[in-house]
């Protein structure tokens, strides 16, 4: 291992400079996340990818072994575009169809790559699938029969054209196989493969520059090691850097950001920023610390690695911002690399419950799927606002009442477009509204600005009203959120 550490030091390149962002980009403290549900009916979705073929489609994997298609115009197609259910082992909660990547030449070759736990031995498997004829070709397997957890399974193509694949440490707890620090196994690693060609006897090639190619006793496919369970990672399309969400043991969930191969992320010597098992640590070894970590069982239970925003719709607010979440607590974590190499971080809101995977459309807009709800959400950003809300019941009779709501901009910049949300304390039901479009789902209510009052200048207000029904006591809402920001 000491020899491997020396090779590592010589192969890691100088980190790339932080990518420039638009001069007007907002600070993390100034923005909040928004989500809009655009589809439902997915069955335990696990990954999202957008083929770069001009179609505007998203491919979404389902744990059982199917891939569904979503299009912004036509919605979620009822029938899967492909199914490999007969090949997929679902024994255990973490097994199944786990990852998908569209070939860089998808428009011409109609090929996707799939990562799954296979029947009958539950080996973590990478396969090539041709949509034209349904042909499946297995490319690489990693034995994973002993324990059903920590399969990893995410795959993605990088800016360099190579395929990256994350595999967990083999399961159970405490890394019983010591996989994280071993270089003779693919467990606990992220791999880098050239799947565009074959190097016999392999059906793929090891890319030039892989840090352990030619190192005795090491698997040449390894790009990064020392991982516990990299359930989701992503590659920034702007600079090719690698962002990893590595699920923790019981103390820390972590996010890592790498600009070169060969890094040792520490597991199972380290968990997050601290030592986990001193007996697993190698004297003189260099461990790369996470750029962000949070406490397991305090702030979450399982980090869901996200993506960097490189779209155009919210570029002034979020260009270069990495967003991630957690399966149990669904926070919207936001990170940005500063010019000096440090990282700004903030919680900028919440995502829908049980997030399992982020993905981006071909034009860089972010989407999110969640597990048992089986929903697809589009992710956006909004500028936080300084606002106050006055809610007043104007008249009440029998089972009905009218109310007026005034939104005041207390900030120094105009609010250009607004949506106010609240939850009724009782069973009030809105029937008619004016000066805003009011919609209600159970007791959750949203009011969107009309064309003529969408812009609220500093110090000014906008007022709307509605007619609603409710028998008995009519308690007012206890809180309001304007464009995802809390209003007093």
C-alpha positions, 0 to 999 in steps of 0.5 A, spaced: 500 500 500 505 504 501 508 503 494 501 504 491 501 511 495 507 513 492 504 512 485 498 515 487 502 522 489 506 522 482 499 521 478 495 526 481 494 532 477 494 539 479 486 541 481 483 545 475 481 552 477 474 553 479 470 555 473 467 562 472 460 564 474 456 570 471 458 576 474 451 577 477 450 570 480 447 570 487 450 568 493 448 561 496 444 565 502 440 569 497 437 563 493 432 558 495 430 551 491 424 550 488 421 543 485 415 542 480 412 535 480 411 533 472 410 526 473 408 520 477 407 513 477 414 511 477 416 504 481 422 505 485 426 510 480 433 509 481 436 514 476 435 519 470 439 520 464 438 525 458 440 522 451 443 527 447 439 526 441 435 532 440 429 529 443 428 532 449 427 526 453 429 523 459 430 516 461 428 513 468 430 507 471 426 503 475 428 498 480 425 492 477 429 492 471 425 497 467 426 504 463 421 509 462 421 515 458 419 522 460 418 528 455 416 535 457 410 535 452 407 528 452 409 526 460 411 519 462 410 514 457 406 508 460 410 502 457 417 502 458 422 503 453 426 497 455 426 491 460 431 487 463 427 484 469 429 477 467 436 479 468 435 483 474 436 480 482 432 484 487 433 480 493 434 485 498 432 493 498 439 495 495 439 491 489 436 492 482 437 496 476 441 501 479 444 506 473 443 508 466 448 512 461 446 514 454 452 513 449 455 519 447 453 517 440 446 515 442 443 519 436 447 514 431 448 508 435 441 508 440 445 504 445 445 505 453 449 502 458 446 499 464 448 497 471 444 492 475 445 486 480 444 480 476 440 474 476 442 469 479 448 471 483 447 478 484 454 480 481 454 488 480 454 488 473 455 493 467 452 491 460 451 495 454 444 495 451 442 496 444 435 499 443 435 497 436 434 490 437 434 489 445 441 486 445 445 485 451 452 485 452 455 484 459 462 488 460 464 487 467 462 484 473 464 484 480 462 479 485 457 481 490 453 475 493 455 475 501 451 482 503 445 485 499 447 492 501 452 497 498 452 496 491 453 503 489 451 502 481 451 509 478 454 510 471 455 516 467 460 518 462 465 524 463 467 530 459 473 525 457 468 520 453 469 515 458 464 511 463 465 512 470 462 506 475 461 507 482 461 500 486 460 500 494 464 496 499 461 489 498 456 490 504 454 489 511 457 494 516 464 496 518 467 494 511 468 486 513 472 485 506 477 491 508 475 493 500 475 500 501 483 500 502 484 494 497 487 495 490 486 488 488 478 489 488 473 493 485 469 494 491 469 501 494 471 504 488 469 509 482 472 506 476 473 509 469 473 505 463 473 506 455 467 502 453 468 505 445 472 499 444 475 493 446 482 491 448 482 483 448 481 479 452 476 485 455 470 487 452 473 494 454 479 498 454 483 501 460 483 509 459 490 512 458 492 515 465 488 511 469 492 512 476 493 504 477 494 501 470 500 497 470 501 497 478 502 490 480 496 487 484 492 493 483 486 493 478 487 498 472 480 500 472 480 504 478 479 511 478 478 513 485 478 508 492 476 509 499 469 509 498 463 506 502 457 506 498 457 512 492 450 511 491 450 517 486 456 521 483 456 526 477 461 529 473 461 537 472 460 538 464 464 544 465 470 542 467 469 534 468 470 534 475 467 529 479 462 530 485 461 524 489 455 523 495 458 517 499 453 514 504 456 514 511 456 508 516 453 512 522 457 518 524 458 522 517 455 523 510 460 526 506 460 529 499 467 529 495 469 533 489 475 531 485 479 534 479 483 528 478 484 520 479 488 516 484 485 520 490 484 515 497 477 518 500 479 514 506 474 509 508 474 504 512 480 508 515 476 514 515 469 516 515 467 523 513 472 528 516 474 523 522 478 516 523 473 510 523 478 505 525 485 506 526 487 499 524 485 500 517 490 506 516 496 506 513 502 510 516 504 516 511 498 515 506 494 521 504 487 521 505 482 526 501 477 529 506 470 531 504 468 538 502 462 537 506 459 532 511 454 532 516 452 528 521 448 521 520 442 520 524 442 527 526 441 531 519 440 525 515 441 517 514 443 517 507 446 522 502 444 522 495 449 525 491 447 531 486 449 535 480 452 541 478 447 546 475 449 548 468 443 550 465 441 557 462 434 558 466 437 560 472 444 561 470 444 568 474 442 565 481 445 558 481 450 557 475 456 552 478 452 550 484 452 543 486 445 541 489 445 534 493 440 531 498 439 526 503 434 520 503 431 521 510 431 528 511 430 531 504 434 537 505 437 541 499 444 542 500 448 547 495 455 547 494 460 552 490 467 552 489 470 558 491 476 561 487 481 560 493 479 553 493 474 553 499 467 551 498 461 555 500 455 551 503 448 552 505 441 549 506 437 552 501 430 549 502 427 542 502 426 537 496 420 532 496 421 526 501 425 520 499 429 523 494 433 517 490 437 520 484 438 527 480 439 528 473 439 533 468 436 534 461 440 535 455 440 543 456 442 542 463 436 543 467 435 539 473 430 533 475 429 529 481 426 522 482 423 520 489 423 512 491 416 510 494 412 516 492 414 515 485 414 522 482 419 526 477 420 533 479 423 539 476 428 543 480 429 550 479 431 556 483 428 563 486 431 569 489 430 569 497 425 575 498 424 580 504 417 580 505 411 580 510 404 578 509 397 580 512 391 575 512 384 578 513 378 575 513 373 580 511 366 577 512 364 570 514 357 567 514 354 560 515 359 555 512 363 561 507 367 566 508 371 571 504 379 573 505 384 578 503 391 577 503 396 583 502 404 581 500 409 587 502 416 587 499 420 589 505 427 588 501 431 593 496 430 590 490 423 588 486 420 582 486 418 580 479 413 574 479 411 571 485 407 565 488 405 565 495 404 558 499 400 556 506 397 551 509 390 552 512 389 550 519 382 547 518 378 544 513 377 551 509 376 550 501 377 555 496 372 556 491 373 562 487 379 567 487 381 574 484 387 578 483 391 571 483 390 564 481 389 560 487 390 552 487 389 547 493 391 540 494 388 538 501 390 543 506 396 546 502 394 552 498 398 556 493 397 563 490 400 565 483 401 572 481 396 575 476 399 579 470 398 586 472 400 585 479 406 580 478 412 585 480 412 588 487 417 594 487 421 595 494 416 598 499 410 596 495 404 591 496 400 586 492 393 584 494 388 578 492 382 575 495 378 569 495 372 566 497 372 559 501 367 555 505 368 552 512 364 550 518 366 552 525 372 556 527 376 559 522 383 559 524 388 563 520 394 560 517 400 560 521 406 561 516 407 563 509 412 562 504 413 567 498 417 564 492 420 559 497 422 564 502 419 565 509 414 571 510 413 574 517 
